[in-house]
Amino acid sequence: PCPPDAKPYMGRVPGYSGAYINGGHNCWGIAWAPASGKAIAELVLEGESRSVDLRPFNPARYTSQGRGGRGRKKKGLSVGEQW
């Protein structure tokens, strides 16, 4: 799976206590698995990820709590959907 902005979902699941997600890496899942796994392990065990800044991968980015917007954009201009 690939989210519309081509960035994976990594972090706490909004609205659920103790739930986390680490998915949507598209074809890069195997290559990014070591770093993604370490980042989520740090988040679960220590309360924050020190190895990776997870803010760009916030699972809430497509909810009313997130920034919203669908499709890929370049300098604010829509350039279509991610395949």
C-alpha positions in Angstrom: 0.0 0.0 0.0 1.0 3.6 -0.6 -0.6 6.7 0.9 -1.4 9.5 -1.4 1.7 11.5 -0.4 3.9 8.4 -0.8 5.1 8.7 2.8 4.5 5.7 5.1 2.2 5.9 8.2 4.5 5.6 11.3 3.4 6.5 14.8 0.6 6.4 17.3 -2.9 5.6 15.9 -5.1 8.6 16.7 -8.0 7.9 19.1 -6.6 4.5 20.4 -4.4 4.1 23.5 -1.4 1.9 23.0 -2.0 1.4 19.2 0.8 2.1 16.7 1.2 1.7 12.9 4.2 1.2 10.7 3.0 0.6 7.2 2.3 2.0 3.7 6.0 2.0 2.7 5.1 0.9 -0.9 7.9 -1.0 -2.6 10.5 0.4 -0.1 9.2 -1.6 2.9 12.0 -4.2 2.8 14.7 -1.5 2.4 13.3 0.8 5.1 12.4 -2.1 7.5 15.5 -1.8 9.8 15.1 2.0 10.3 11.3 1.9 10.6 11.4 -1.0 13.0 13.9 0.8 15.2 12.0 4.0 15.2 8.7 2.4 16.2 10.4 0.2 18.8 11.8 3.4 20.4 8.4 5.1 20.3 6.7 2.1 21.9 9.4 1.4 24.5 10.6 4.9 25.3 7.7 7.2 24.3 9.6 8.9 21.4 11.8 8.0 18.5 15.3 9.3 18.7 16.6 7.7 15.5 14.0 9.0 13.1 11.9 12.2 13.1 8.4 10.7 12.8 6.5 14.0 12.3 6.3 13.7 8.5 4.9 10.2 8.8 2.1 11.0 11.3 -0.8 8.7 10.7 -3.2 11.5 11.6 -2.1 13.6 8.6 -5.3 12.6 6.6 -7.7 13.0 9.5 -9.4 16.2 10.7 -6.6 16.3 13.3 -4.0 16.3 10.5 -3.1 18.7 7.8 -5.5 17.2 5.2 -5.4 17.4 1.5 -5.3 14.6 -1.0 -2.9 13.8 -3.8 0.7 14.9 -4.5 1.6 18.5 -4.6 4.6 20.4 -5.8 4.9 24.0 -4.5 1.2 23.9 -3.5 0.1 22.8 -7.0 -1.7 19.5 -7.4 0.4 17.1 -9.5 -2.0 14.1 -9.3 -2.4 11.0 -7.3 0.3 8.6 -6.3 0.0 5.3 -8.2 
